[in-house]
């Protein structure tokens, strides 16, 4: 693990990790909390490409066992941010902005079709979408990136599952949506409340019953994120 981080930066992260509110701790699995910290370090440049991430050292730093660290690293490996080499350990991979844009292009195509099917079938629970939208707004108001990402994922998942196409759902799940959503929300300057409210157009389009309008709005929603600046170039500043 790289030693480039300053002592104050480490201390700040340790305080945030260990002394978060009881509610945050209960609602966020230890693996997720570790993953969020590692994400920020990778995208912020604290961990450089090629740096080795040693499970034991990370576990000792945060006062936990190696198991949740291993799980967090596996989650990050699934996104391509880290790579695991047999008998050599886990290393930070190249953070390729083009790869993230490609994911949004694929996700946009999948959600376009899912939204079209769900609208035609009238199988989408609009009340569930409204509930997740309110969850996003509450998280945005609290500057809670993890909460916003979780509600966003549940919002889009409800639409994808309402399409009733198992292959489409499995392909969507394979994109590791939650982690990639969190990465996007780390872009400096992004308006979290505007991001949450952007989902309103999707609800209205589905409610209209116009499947082509709904599918177009769903696709454009992802295209907007595809055009954002690269996360590793403009990391959202901590408050």
C-alpha positions in Angstrom: 0.0 0.0 0.0 1.3 3.4 -0.9 2.8 5.6 1.8 2.1 8.9 -0.2 -0.9 9.9 1.9 -0.2 12.5 4.6 -0.8 11.7 8.2 -3.6 14.3 8.4 -5.4 12.7 5.4 -5.2 9.3 7.0 -6.4 10.7 10.4 -9.3 12.5 8.7 -10.5 9.3 7.0 -10.1 7.2 10.1 -12.2 9.6 12.1 -14.9 9.6 9.4 -14.8 5.8 9.2 -14.7 5.0 12.9 -16.9 7.8 14.4 -19.7 8.1 11.9 -23.2 8.3 13.3 -24.8 5.1 14.7 -27.5 5.3 11.9 -24.9 5.5 9.2 -23.0 2.5 10.7 -26.1 0.4 10.9 -27.3 1.3 7.4 -23.9 0.9 5.7 -22.3 -2.6 5.8 -18.6 -2.5 6.8 -17.7 -3.7 3.4 -19.4 -0.8 1.8 -17.8 1.7 4.1 -14.4 0.3 3.4 -15.1 0.3 -0.4 -16.1 3.9 -0.3 -12.9 5.0 1.4 -10.8 2.9 -1.0 -12.7 4.4 -3.9 -11.9 7.9 -2.8 -8.3 7.1 -2.4 -8.0 5.5 -5.8 -9.9 8.2 -7.7 -8.3 11.0 -5.6 -4.8 9.7 -6.5 -3.8 8.7 -3.0 -3.4 5.2 -4.4 -1.5 5.3 -7.7 -1.8 2.9 -10.6 0.3 -0.1 -9.8 0.2 0.4 -6.0 -0.3 -2.8 -4.1 -3.3 -2.9 -1.7 -2.3 -5.1 1.3 -5.4 -6.5 3.1 -3.6 -6.8 6.4 -2.4 -3.2 6.5 -5.8 -1.8 5.5 -7.5 -4.0 8.1 -5.1 -2.8 10.8 -5.5 0.9 9.7 -9.3 0.7 10.2 -9.3 -1.7 13.1 -11.2 -4.5 11.4 -10.5 -8.1 10.3 -9.3 -8.9 6.8 -12.6 -10.5 5.7 -14.5 -7.2 5.0 -11.4 -5.7 3.4 -11.2 -8.7 1.1 -14.9 -8.3 0.2 -14.4 -4.6 -0.6 -11.4 -5.3 -2.8 -13.4 -8.0 -4.7 -16.2 -5.5 -5.3 -13.7 -3.0 -6.7 -12.1 -5.7 -8.8 -15.4 -6.3 -10.4 -15.5 -2.7 -11.6 -12.0 -2.9 -13.0 -10.5 -0.4 -10.5 -8.2 -3.0 -9.0 -6.7 -6.2 -10.3 -5.9 -9.4 -8.4 -2.7 -11.3 -9.4 -2.4 -14.9 -8.3 0.3 -15.3 -5.5 1.2 -11.6 -5.9 -1.7 -9.7 -4.4 -4.1 -6.9 -5.3 -3.0 -3.8 -7.2 -4.6 -0.5 -8.4 -5.5 -0.7 -12.1 -5.5 2.1 -14.6 -8.6 4.3 -14.0 -9.9 4.6 -17.5 -12.6 7.3 -18.0 -13.4 5.7 -21.4 -14.4 2.5 -19.6 -16.9 4.3 -17.4 -18.4 6.1 -20.4 -18.8 2.7 -22.2 -20.6 1.3 -19.2 -23.1 4.2 -19.4 -23.6 3.6 -23.1 -24.4 -0.1 -22.5 -26.5 0.7 -19.4 -28.5 3.3 -21.4 -29.3 0.7 -24.1 -30.4 -1.8 -21.5 -32.6 0.6 -19.5 -34.1 2.0 -22.7 -35.4 -1.4 -23.6 -36.4 -2.2 -20.0 -38.4 1.0 -19.7 -40.1 0.4 -23.1 -41.2 -3.1 -22.0 -42.3 -2.0 -18.5 -44.3 0.9 -19.9 -46.0 -1.3 -22.5 -46.9 -3.9 -19.8 -47.8 -1.2 -17.3 -45.9 -3.4 -14.8 -43.8 -0.7 -13.1 -44.9 0.2 -9.6 -44.9 4.0 -9.7 -45.3 4.2 -5.9 -42.0 2.4 -5.5 -40.3 4.8 -7.9 -41.7 7.8 -6.0 -40.4 6.3 -2.7 -36.9 5.8 -4.1 -37.0 9.4 -5.5 -37.8 10.8 -2.1 -35.0 8.6 -0.7 -32.6 10.2 -3.2 -33.7 13.7 -2.4 -33.3 13.1 1.4 -29.8 11.6 0.8 -28.9 14.5 -1.5 -30.0 17.0 1.1 -27.7 15.3 3.7 -24.8 15.1 1.2 -25.0 11.3 1.6 -23.4 9.9 -1.6 -23.8 6.3 -0.5 -27.5 6.7 0.3 -28.1 8.6 -3.0 -26.4 5.8 -4.9 -28.3 3.1 -3.1 -31.7 4.7 -3.8 -30.8 5.4 -7.4 -29.9 1.8 -7.9 -33.2 0.6 -6.4 -35.1 3.1 -8.6 -33.6 1.8 -11.8 -33.7 -1.8 -10.7 -37.4 -1.6 -10.1 -37.9 -0.5 -13.7 -35.5 -3.2 -15.1 -37.2 -6.0 -13.1 -40.6 -4.7 -14.2 -39.6 -5.4 -17.8 -39.9 -9.1 -16.9 -36.8 -10.1 -19.0 -34.4 -12.2 -16.9 -31.5 -12.0 -19.3 -31.8 -8.2 -19.5 -31.9 -8.0 -15.7 -28.8 -10.3 -15.4 -26.9 -8.2 -17.9 -27.8 -5.0 -16.0 -26.8 -6.4 -12.7 -23.4 -7.5 -14.1 -22.5 -3.9 -14.7 -21.9 -3.3 -10.9 -24.3 -0.4 -11.0 -24.0 0.8 -7.4 -20.2 1.1 -7.3 -20.2 2.9 -10.7 -22.9 5.2 -9.6 -20.9 6.1 -6.5 -17.9 6.8 -8.7 -19.9 9.2 -10.9 -21.2 11.0 -7.8 -17.6 11.7 -6.7 -17.2 14.1 -9.6 -16.4 17.6 -8.2 -19.2 20.1 -8.9 -22.0 17.6 -9.5 -25.3 18.9 -8.0 -26.7 16.0 -5.9 -30.2 17.4 -5.6 -30.4 18.0 -9.4 -29.2 14.5 -9.9 -31.9 13.1 -7.7 -34.6 15.3 -9.3 -33.5 14.2 -12.8 -35.4 10.9 -12.1 -38.7 12.7 -12.0 -38.8 12.9 -15.8 -38.6 9.1 -16.0 -41.5 8.6 -13.6 -43.6 11.1 -15.6 -42.8 9.5 -18.9 -43.7 6.0 -17.6 -46.9 7.3 -16.1 -47.9 8.8 -19.4 -48.1 5.3 -21.0 -46.1 6.4 -24.0 -43.5 3.7 -24.3 -41.4 5.4 -26.9 -41.2 8.6 -24.9 -40.4 6.7 -21.7 -37.6 4.7 -23.4 -36.1 7.8 -24.9 -36.1 9.6 -21.5 -34.5 6.6 -19.9 -31.7 6.5 -22.5 -31.1 10.3 -22.3 -30.9 10.1 -18.6 -27.8 7.8 -18.9 -26.4 9.8 -21.7 -26.3 12.9 -19.4 -24.0 11.0 -17.0 -21.9 9.7 -19.9 -21.0 13.3 -20.7 -19.8 14.2 -17.2 -16.1 15.0 -16.5 -13.9 12.1 -15.6 -14.1 11.3 -11.9 -10.4 10.7 -11.4 -9.7 14.2 -12.9 -12.2 16.1 -10.8 -12.8 14.3 -7.5 -15.7 15.7 -5.4 -14.2 17.6 -2.4 -14.9 16.4 1.1 -16.9 18.8 3.3 
